[in-house]
Amino acid sequence: MIGLIGAVFLAGIVIGCATLTRLGDIYGRKPIYMMGIIMHLIFMAGILFVTKQYITYLLIFWFGLSISTRYYVGYTYNVEMQPKSHYVLVSTTQFVFESITYTFVCIYFWKISKDWKLL
């Protein structure tokens, strides 16, 4: 059951990359990116509050879809708005802050929060 969490998440990313990233090319990056951010927030909140295991798997799949729009469409959209001379600086800064965020989340659940629960 734990392995299924990663599997449905990666399946969501793969399907999102095959469908939603292409929609960013067709309809423009901004609307697809904004849709991805809204999806990401909704499904993240849902994952935190749901107690049914199979609903959690469904939400994690949709969360994977939102990751593909947030990462791949959002990254391309962000870089396209910058002058070419700032591509490296903007990309590096974006990934550094993302790494700091993930590190903080891990430390929070490892050392600070004692109120989280397993599925």
Backbone hydrogen bonds, N-H to C=O, Kabsch-Sander energy under -0.5 kcal/mol:
donor,donor_aa,acceptor,acceptor_aa,energy
5,I,1,M,-0.8
5,I,2,I,-0.7
6,G,2,I,-1.0
7,A,3,G,-2.0
8,V,4,L,-2.7
9,F,5,I,-1.7
10,L,6,G,-2.5
11,A,7,A,-2.3
12,G,8,V,-2.1
13,I,9,F,-1.9
14,V,10,L,-2.6
15,I,11,A,-2.6
16,G,12,G,-2.4
17,C,13,I,-2.6
18,A,14,V,-1.8
19,T,15,I,-1.4
20,L,16,G,-0.9
21,T,16,G,-1.6
23,L,19,T,-1.5
24,G,20,L,-1.3
25,D,21,T,-0.9
25,D,22,R,-0.6
26,I,22,R,-1.7
27,Y,23,L,-3.1
28,G,24,G,-0.7
32,I,28,G,-1.0
33,Y,29,R,-2.9
34,M,30,K,-2.7
35,M,31,P,-2.1
36,G,32,I,-2.2
37,I,33,Y,-2.3
38,I,34,M,-2.2
39,M,35,M,-2.6
40,H,36,G,-2.7
41,L,37,I,-2.3
42,I,38,I,-2.3
43,F,39,M,-2.8
44,M,40,H,-2.1
45,A,41,L,-2.1
46,G,42,I,-2.2
47,I,43,F,-2.3
48,L,44,M,-1.8
49,F,45,A,-1.5
50,V,46,G,-2.2
56,T,52,K,-1.7
57,Y,53,Q,-1.8
58,L,54,Y,-1.8
59,L,55,I,-2.5
60,I,56,T,-2.5
61,F,57,Y,-2.0
62,W,58,L,-2.2
63,F,59,L,-2.2
64,G,60,I,-2.0
65,L,61,F,-1.6
66,S,62,W,-2.1
67,I,63,F,-1.8
68,S,64,G,-1.5
69,T,65,L,-1.2
70,R,66,S,-2.5
71,Y,67,I,-3.2
72,Y,68,S,-1.3
73,V,68,S,-1.1
74,G,69,T,-1.8
75,Y,71,Y,-1.9
76,T,72,Y,-1.6
77,Y,73,V,-2.6
78,N,74,G,-2.5
79,V,75,Y,-2.5
80,E,76,T,-2.3
81,M,77,Y,-1.0
82,Q,79,V,-1.3
86,H,83,P,-2.3
87,Y,84,K,-1.1
90,V,86,H,-2.8
91,S,87,Y,-2.5
92,T,88,V,-2.6
93,T,89,L,-2.5
94,Q,90,V,-2.4
95,F,91,S,-2.2
96,V,92,T,-2.4
97,F,93,T,-2.3
98,E,94,Q,-1.7
99,S,95,F,-2.1
100,I,96,V,-2.4
101,T,97,F,-2.1
102,Y,98,E,-2.3
103,T,99,S,-2.4
104,F,100,I,-2.5
105,V,101,T,-2.3
106,C,102,Y,-2.2
107,I,103,T,-2.5
108,Y,104,F,-2.8
109,F,105,V,-2.3
110,W,106,C,-1.7
111,K,107,I,-3.1
112,I,107,I,-1.0
112,I,108,Y,-1.0
113,S,108,Y,-2.9
